[in-house]
Amino acid sequence: MHLIKNLPDNPLDIVGDIHGELTALQTLMQQLGYDACGNHPQHRKLVFIGDLVDRGPDSDGVIQLVQALIETGNAYSILGNHEINLLIDDIKDGSGWFFDERYTADLKNYAPFQRTPPERRQAVRDFLGSLPAALVREDIRVVHAAWSTPAVKAIQGLPIGTIAEQYKAWEYAAQSAAEASGLYERYQAEKTHWAAQLEDEKNPPPFLHAIAEYEATQQMVNPLKVLTSGVEQQAETAFFAGNRWRFSDRVNWWDNYEEKTPVVIGHYWRLIKPRNFEQAPRYSQLFRNIPPTTWHGKLHNVFCIDYSVGARWRDRKAHRSVSESRYKLAALQWPESRLVFDTGETLTTKPF
């Protein structure tokens, strides 16, 4: 098997980023008509868009459930950027359920959360390492963040199980080039000097040019990074997202997507409820002119199925109930092009 894998001909339920929200996943499966083992009376199959983990209360529980569904033949999953972070030991915000080094820092926002015991950690790595980067068939493509034909071609012949090795090889090549030019030294100096402020929303650092240049460059030379984190460029101003200050900005790549096959993605933190986009987080700005149930892009054949359930930890901190939440877990039913939410709503998308 390779990192680009084929989907079966069954009707599909493509589930957005879960981020450790096990209860939301179990509820959504019930809303979709699946039993606890993932069996469906109409022989539908679950497809997970990646970002199964981090930030939520039970990432390990989500992994165990998804793995069981895959092993029974009732589900398929791809890798998101959060799974790749785990595989390459890139310890970031929200990963304290797995990495001891992050546990204390994550208590502030995400406690309480279940942790993976040390004796299970290699099993988690083995399972995540067995997942592909994209799922395809003639009528649909599923990728976490961006469909890039050059990136797909670069990885399509790579075997399953080599993703961490390949990712690190591309990272090493990019870093070597940055070291030769002096960029990497400047990048590390800025990270060290401004470490205390890089995760402090109320105390922003100045615009850090070396970090901006390094992160944008690293993003675009690594095809696995493009597919799982998207297309980026240097930002005009710093902005706070994902609990850190960022200096490279996401690009709405779908406005240049000219192939006819529809693409379903996650990653971009869409919201179903209208909001004031002038005050919205930067990651929501990509959808400021796109209604929340509409296909988008140049040919209107790209759909983001991430409705931000990964921010439901904010509800728990504010003592808001799920019924009050603007953050939801959703599935796109294909080929019906219908949305089903864990909170019970069912909406028809505007056709592509």
Secondary structure, 3 states (H helix, E strand, C coil): CECEEECCCCCEEEECCCCCCHHHHHHHHHHHCCCCCCCCCCCCEEEECCCCCCCCCCHHHHHHHHHHHHHCCCEEECCCHHHHHHHCCCCCCCCCCCCHHHHHHHHHHHCCCCCCCHHHHHHHHHHHHCCCCEEEECCEEEECCCCCHHHHHHHCCCECCCHHHHHHHHHHHHHHHHHHHCHHHHHHHHHHHCCCCCCCCCCCCCCCHHHHHHHHHHHHHCHHHHHHHCCEEEEEEEEEECCEEEEEEECCHHHHCCCCCCEEECCCCCCCCCCCCCCCCHHHHHHCCCCCCECECCCCCEEECCCEHHHCHHHHHHCCCHHHCCCECEEEEECCCEEEECCCCEEECECC
